[in-house]
Amino acid sequence: GQRMRSVQEVPGETEGEARRRMERWSLITMILAVSLTVRWTVSLNPYSGAGKPPMFGDYEAQRHWQEITINLPVHQWYFNTSSNNLKYWGLDYPPLTAYHSLICAYVAKSINPEWISLHTSRGFESLGHKLFMRVTVFVADLVIYIPAILCYIHHCEGPERKKVSSLLCVLLYPGLILIDHGHFQYNSISLGLAVWGLLGLLFDRVLFGSVAFCLALNYKQMELYHALPFFCYLLGNSLKRDLKGEGMIRLIKIALTVLISFACCWLPFLTSLQQSLQVLQRLFPVDRGLFEDKVGNVWCSLSVILKVKKVLSPSTQVWLSFTATLLTLLPTCIKLTINPTLNGFKLALVNCSLSFFLFSFQVHEKSILLAALPVLLLLHEIPFMATWFLLVSTFSMFPLLLKDGLLLPYTVTSLAFLLITTTLLSAFDKVSLEDLQLQPFSQGVRRYIPQFTIPPQFAKLTFLLSIIAMATLSMISATLSPPPQLPDLFPVLVSLFSCIHFLIFLMYFNILHLSEPLYKKHQRKVK
């Protein structure tokens, strides 16, 4: 009786409501425990470049940045000096990453100064250091990304059971877990800050949202993939409020907030023009080429037939990629500016990030996580297509994960994700035109082609064939050796397969956004 009275502390809450609330929080606690356990289990596996001198991998890059930031003055962090060889994992992320590295370095120094001693710590590897580095990622996830996802799912519309199921599925997305807790990066920080930015727009706290997104952008420059939707949504919203009055004041406040946020992040690097330009040059290195490794985008796929890097000059490559990216993201940006809805904003995030990934300059395979984030936020709405996309996005990074020795966690987490989305969200059954949100598009097409339809069985069959192809390619890559004359055969096949899927997904999400009904009133709930 005492326990139930303590539960019923919310004013006006009935006993039944109190019990349901306790059950909900018990489930959420269990989901958090499961998702954190999965993350920690993955972290027990090898990391990028483990035991592979002289350059090692991303793990060593993050350790090296801690070494640089704590031992050198700020004005030397981005410059090539005798103490800072930029060719050896030189700092090439924005200031917020550098500050985060510095904080981690102070903690590392208090535990074992050898981990970050200048020069002598290069390539340092030990069990204790691996534990420390893994904990830094774990804490970042726990403090920034997971609370943002919790808050977002909590404010989604729909029954509690569906929201709880969505939370589990989103937190067990294998792509982010494998890259951050396996390969080793801190993507959860920038992605988490981007979600906080979206939540600011959701609650009409645009200044909070602007600050959060500015922090995301100042942590990883790849957040530029999400920048245009934020800009277009805020601009469109202000235009709806009359630019001569309230709308103009709102725009000025947003602009000032952005400027102040950037100024605070860049303050130590604004002491001279040379400092600022050097940081920018490090963030956007044109000399690295159109793409790195085998990435599932258009330029890498085209290179199978036409060696784009060799045929075109570097400047032509930059302009070609810029033009292609701009043309593919323009429709969704125009629609969002004219029709600034929150659902349209999420779809524009998918479309813009996919356009950047497929067509922009200097793309890494891990950049697909930027497109995966807004798809995760749409998982409860369109589970079939979202699940399919998220599985392909994880598969597109398979060559990298295989190289890192993450075959087992990749297999287990991918199968688990497929199982829980098809079981809890009935993803495999949500294939009607209504479930796929293709009714407006279908009605428009039927005006010209009355017989047009998309049979549910066709969607299911295509999905199954795609899953079988991914499983087959994964098994072949892991067990067979490629022909000597084609050493990159398997990574190239993975890239081509992924690129074709991403082009189809880009068309699909553009169709969803462009066929969205016109703006009616400002939305406060996530649909």
N, C-alpha and C positions, 0 to 999 in steps of 0.2 A: 504494500500500500504506500509506504514512504517513497519507494522508487518511482511509482506512477505519479505521485504528487510532485516529485522533483522534475519529472518529465513535462508536467502540465504547467510550466511556468510562463508560457506564452499566453498573454491575456486573450480571453475569448476563445481559446482552443479547446475543442472537445477531447474526450479521452481517446476516441478513435483516430482523430487527426494527430494527436500527440504520438500515438503508437506508430502511425504511418511515417511520421517525421523521424522517429528513432530508427525505424527499419531502413528508411532511405539513407540516413547518415551512417548506419552500420554497413550498408552495401557500398557506399562511397569509400568508407575506410578500408573495406576489403579490396576494392578495386585499386586504391592507391597502394596498398600493400603488395598486391600482385604485380602492378606495373613497376614499382620500385625494385621488387625482387628480380623481375625479368631484366631490368637495366643492370643491376649489380651482377647477375649471372653472366650476361654478355660481356661485362667489363673484365671478367676473369680470363677471357680469351686474349690472343695476341693483339697488339696494336700496330699501327702503320709503321713500317720500317724497323720492326723489332730485330735487333742483331744484324742489321744490314748497313755497315759502313760503306762509303764515307759520309753519305748524305742522310741516311736513315729515312725518316718520313715525317708526317704531320705531327706526330707525338714529339719528336725532337724539335720541330719548328716552334711549337708552343713552349717547350722548355727553354729553348734558346732565347725567345722573346723575354722570358722572365729574367734570364741572365743579362741581357742587354739593358732592359729598363731599370734594373736595380743597381747596375754597376756604372752606367754611363749617364752623363747629364742629358736632360730632355732634348736639347738642341742637336744632339748627336744620334738620336734614335733612328732617324731615317736617312742619315748620311753615311757614305762609304768612308771609313777611316781605318787606321791600323788596328783599332780595337773592335771595329764593327764591319766585317766583311759582308757586304750585301749579297754576294753570290752564295753565301752559306746561310740560307733561310733568313734573308734580310726582312725586316718588318715591312709588310705591304698591306696592312689593314689600317683602318682609321684610328684616331686617337683613343677612342673608348676601349678598343681592344688592348692598346698599349697600357692604359691605366689598369685594366683588369689583370694584365700580365704582371704589372708592378705589385698589385695587391697580393696576388698569388706568390710572387717572389718573396715578399716580406714574410709570409707564412712559411714558405719553404726554408728561408734563411734561419728562422727561429727553430726549425726542426733539424735541419742538416745543411750548413752553409756550402758543403761540397756540391750540392745539387745545382747551385746557380753561381759558382765561382767563375770569374771571367777567364775565358780560354780553356782552363783545365777541366771544366765540366762538359765540354763538347762531347756529345754522344753518350752522356751518362745514363746508365741503365742499372736498376736494382729493383728488387721486390718492394722495398720500402718506398722508393720513389714512384714506382708504378701505382702503388696503393694511394699515395698522396695525389697524383695526377688524376686518377680515376675519381677520387672523392671531390676534386674541384669541379668536374663535369656533373657529378651527381648532385652536388649542392646547387649549382647553377640551374639545373633542371627543376629541382625541388622548390627553389625560391622564385624563379621567374616564369618558366614555361608552364608547369603543371597548375599553379594557381590561376593563370590566365585561361587555360582550357576549362578548368573547373567553373570559373565565373561565367565563361561563354555558354557552356552547356546548361548551367543553372538557369540562364535567362532565355533559353530556347523554348519555343512553344511545343506543346505535345504532352502526352501522358508521361508520368514519372518513370515508368518501366522503360520506355523508349529512350528517355534522357540518360538514365543510368547505363543502359546498354551502349548508347553512343559514346559515353564517357570511357567505358572500358575499351571499345574499339579504337577510339582516337588515341588514347594513351599507349596502346599496344601496336601502333603503326611501326612496322619493322625498319623502314628506311631511316628514320631519324635515330632510332635506338642503335642500329648497327653502325651508323656513321659517327655519332657522338660517343657512344659508350664502347664501341668496338674499334673502328678505325682510329678515332680520337680527334674530335673537334668540339667547338662550343656553339654549334648552330642553335641550340635551344635558347640561348640568350637573345640573339637577334630576332629569331622567330617568335619567342615569347613576348618581346617588346612590341613586335608588330601586332600581335593579338591584343595586347593592352591598348595599342593605338586604335584598333578596330572597336574595342569595347568603349573607348572614349566617344567615338562617333555614334555607337549604339545608344548611349545614354545622353546624347546631345551635349557631352562635355568635350567640345571640339578642341579646346586649349590643352586639356589633359591628353587627348588623343594625339595632338600635334607634337607635344613634348615626347610622348612615348615613341612615336614613329621616328622623330629626329634622333633619339637615342639608338634606335634599331639601326638607322642609316649610318650613324657614327660608330657603330660597333662593327658592321660589315657593309662594305660598299655595294655588295650584291643586293641589298635591300632596295636598290634603285629599281629592281624588277617590280616592286610594289608601289613605287613613288607616284607614278602617274594616276592610278586609281584614287589614291588619297587626295592628290591635287584636284582631279576632276570632280570628285564627290564634294569636296569642300567648296570649290568654285561654283558648281551647279546649285548647291544648297544656298549659297549666299545670293546667287542670281535670283532664286525663287523668292527671296525675302526683300527684294527691291534694292538695287545697288545705290540708290540715292540716299537711303536712310539706314535702316538696321543692317541690311546686307553689306553695305560698305564698311560700317563700323566693325562688323564681324570679320570681314576680310582683313582689315588693318590689324585687328587683334591677333589673328592667326599669323599674319606675316611677321609681326613683331615677336611673337612667341617663337617662331621658327628661327628668326635671326638671333635672338638671345640664346636659344638652345645651342645653336651651332657655335656662337661666339664663346660660350662657356666651355664647350668641348674642345675647341681649337685654340683657346687662349694662349697656351705656351708656344704655339706655332705661328702666332700672328705678330711676333716680334719683328720679323722682317719678311719682305716679299720672297726672298730666296728660300726661307724656311717653308713658307706656305706652298710654293711651287714644287719644292722637293717632295713634300708629303703627297701632293696631288700626282706627281710623276710616279711615285711608288704605288699609289692606289690604282692608277690606270696605265699599266705598262703596255704601250702599243707594240713594242718590239717583241713581245712573246708570241705573236701570231694569232691566227683566227680561232684555233681551238687547241686543247691539250689532251694527250692520250686519245682513247677511243670513246667519244662521247656521243650519245644518241640524239644529235641534232642534224640539221640539214647539211651544213658544210662538211662535217665529218662523213656523212653518208654519201654526199656527192663526190667526195674524194676517192671513193671506190672506182668511179668511172673517170672523173676528171680531177687531177691533182691541183686543186684550187690554190693551195699555198705556193706552188711552183709557177703556175700559169699567170697569176695576178700579182701585181706589186703590193707591198704592205698597205700603201695609202688607198689603193683601189679596193682591197679587202675591207678596210675600215668603212669606206663609203658604201660599198655594196651591202655589208651587214647592217649598217645604219639605216639605209633606205628600205631594205627588206623588213627590218624590225618595225620601223615607223609605219609602213603601209599595212602590216598585219595587225598592229594594235590600235590603229586609228579608229576603226568602226566602233569598237567597244568603248573607247575613251569619249568619242563624240556622244554616243548613246548615254553614257553615265553622266556627262555634263548636262545634257538636255533633260535627262530623267534620273535624278539622283536618289535612288532607293537603296536601302541596305542590302537587299538581295542582289540588285544589280551591281553594287559595290563588290560583293564577294565574287560574283561571276567575272567582273572586270579584273579582279586580282588574279584569278586563274588565267584569263586570256592574256593579260599583259605579261605575266611571269612566264607563260608558255611561249609567247612570241619572242621574248628575250632569250629564253633557253634555246629555242630552235634556230633563231636567225642572228643573234647578236655576236659581238666580237669577244674573243677570249673567254670561252665557256668551259667550265669544269663539269664533270659528270655529277658532282655533288650538288650543283646548282638546281637540280630538279626538285630538291627539297623546298625551294621557294614556291614552286607551283603546287607541290603536295600540301603545303600548309592550308591555303584556302579550300582545296578539295576536301581536306579533313573537316573543315568547318561546314561543308555541304554534305557530309557523310550521312547525317540523319534524314536529309531531304531526298537525295537521289542515291541510295545505297548501292544500287547495281553498278552504275557508271563510276561512282567514286571508288568503290572497292576495286574495280578493274584497273582504274588509273593508278591507284596506290600500289597495287601489286606490280604493275609494269614499271612504275617509278623505282621501286626497290630492285627489280630485276635489271634495270638499265645500269645499275651500279655493280652488278655481279662480278665483272672482271676485276674491279678494284677490291671488292670484298674477298674474292678468291685469293688474290695476291697477298692479302693481309692474313690469310689463314682463318677466315671467318665462315667457312662453308657450313659447318654444323649449326651455329647460331642463325645464319641466313635461312637455312632449310627449316629449322624449328619455328622461328618467329614468323616466317612467311606462311607456313601451313597453319599455324595457330591463328594468324590474322584472317586467313581465308575461312577457317572454321567458325570463328566467333562472329564474323560479319554475316555469313550465310545463315548461321543459327539464330543469333540474337536480333539482327536487323532484317532477316529474311531477304538478304540482298539478291539472291539468285531468283527469287520469285517476283521481284519488283521490276517487271519488264514491260508493263503496259505503257501506252502512250502517255497516260496520266502520271504513272510512276516516274517515267523518264522526263516528264515536263515538256513533252514534244507536241501537245495538243494544238497550241496556237500555230506552230510551224506546220503541222500536218493539215490543219484547216486551210492555211494559206496555199499550200501546194495543191490541195484538192480542187481549188478553183480552176487550176490549169490542167491537172491530171486527176480526174475524178476517182480513178482506181487506186490511187497511191495509198499504201499502208506499210507498216513495219511489223511483220509477224513476230509475236513474242518468242516463238520457237527459234526464229532466225537469230535473235539477239542472244538467246541462251546458248545456241550451238556455236556462235562466233566466240563467245566468252570461253566456253569449254575448250575449243580448239586453241585459243590463245594461251590458256593455262597449260594445256598439254605441251604446246610448243616451248613455253618458258621452262617447264620441267625438263623437257628433252634437251634443250640447249644447255641448261645448267648441268645436267648429268654428263653430257658429252664434254663440256669444257673442263669439268672436274676430273674426268677419268681417262680421256684420250689425249694423245699428243697430236698437234696439228702437223700437216705435211711440212717438210723442211723449207720448201719454196714459198709457203704461205704461213709464216709463224704467227701472224695476227688474225688468222681466219676466224677463230671463235669470238674474240672481242668485236671484230667487225660485224659478224652476224648478229651479235647482241645489240650493237649500235643501230644497225639497219632495222631490225625488228622493232626496237624501242622507238626509233624515229617515225616509222610508219604509224605506230599506235598514237604517238603524241600529236602528229598532224591530224589524225581522225578526232582525237579528243579536243584539239584546238577548234576544229570545225563545229563539234558538238556544243561546246560551252559558248562559242560565239552565237550559234543558233539560239540557245537558251536566252542569252542576254538580249540579242537584237529583236527577238519576238516577245520580250517582256512587255506587259501592258504599261500604258503611260502613267506617270507619277500622279498620285491623287492627294496624299497627305503624308506628312512626316511620320515615319515608322518608329516605334519605340521598342517593339519586340522583335527578336530574331525569328524568322520563319523557318 
